[in-house]
Structure formats: C-alpha cells, structure tokens
Amino acid sequence: MAGKSTDLRPVIKLKSTAGTGYTYVTRKNRRNDPERLVLRKYDPIVRRHVEFKEER
C-alpha cells in the first residue's frame, strides 16, 4: 500500500486569502497539479468570492 505522503490524490485544505480563516477541504491530483492550488471560491463570512490558496 502507498503511504499518505505518496498518495496520488491527497486531501488538501484551501484557506481564504480574505483573512477570515474560512477553509474548504478537497482532493487534488498531484500528477496534473504539482504546484500549490489557487481557486476562486465563495467565502460566506465576507459574502463574496475570493481566492483560496492551498495550505500544507
């Protein structure tokens, strides 16, 4: 069995750049996206779409 660190689709946390501390939890494919993920998603605390960056 593969270990957690070598998993092809690891679970990652996406943290809001608005400073609210709101997070999303998702999975990503390391083969297609080897660098850190940045997505625009909805932050319900500030009630608008902001960038969410992958934290490790």
C-alpha positions as CSV (number, residue, x, y, z in Angstrom):
1,M,0.0,0.0,0.0
2,A,1.1,3.5,-0.7
3,G,1.8,5.8,2.2
4,K,0.0,9.1,2.9
5,S,2.8,11.2,1.5
6,T,3.0,9.4,-1.8
7,D,-0.8,9.3,-2.4
8,L,-1.7,10.4,-5.9
9,R,-4.9,12.3,-4.8
10,P,-4.1,13.8,-1.3
11,V,-6.6,15.7,0.8
12,I,-5.7,19.4,0.9
13,K,-7.1,22.5,2.8
14,L,-7.9,25.6,0.9
15,K,-7.6,28.7,3.1
16,S,-9.3,32.1,2.4
17,T,-7.0,35.0,1.5
18,A,-9.6,37.4,2.9
19,G,-8.2,36.7,6.4
20,T,-11.4,35.2,7.7
21,G,-9.9,31.8,8.5
22,Y,-12.6,30.0,6.4
23,T,-11.4,26.8,4.7
24,Y,-12.6,24.3,2.1
25,V,-11.3,20.7,2.1
26,T,-10.8,19.0,-1.3
27,R,-8.6,16.5,-3.1
28,K,-6.2,17.2,-5.9
29,N,-4.3,15.2,-8.4
30,R,-0.5,15.6,-7.9
31,R,0.3,14.5,-11.4
32,N,-1.8,17.2,-13.1
33,D,-1.3,20.0,-10.4
34,P,2.2,19.6,-8.8
35,E,2.3,23.2,-7.5
36,R,0.1,24.7,-4.9
37,L,-3.6,25.1,-5.9
38,V,-5.3,28.6,-6.0
39,L,-9.1,28.7,-6.7
40,R,-11.7,31.4,-6.5
41,K,-14.5,30.2,-4.2
42,Y,-17.2,31.7,-2.1
43,D,-16.4,32.9,1.4
44,P,-19.7,33.1,3.4
45,I,-18.1,35.3,6.1
46,V,-17.3,38.2,3.8
47,R,-20.2,37.1,1.4
48,R,-18.3,37.2,-1.8
49,H,-15.9,35.2,-4.0
50,V,-12.2,35.4,-3.0
51,E,-9.1,33.4,-3.8
52,F,-8.4,30.3,-1.7
53,K,-4.8,29.1,-1.5
54,E,-3.6,25.6,-0.7
55,E,-2.0,25.2,2.7
56,R,0.0,22.3,3.9
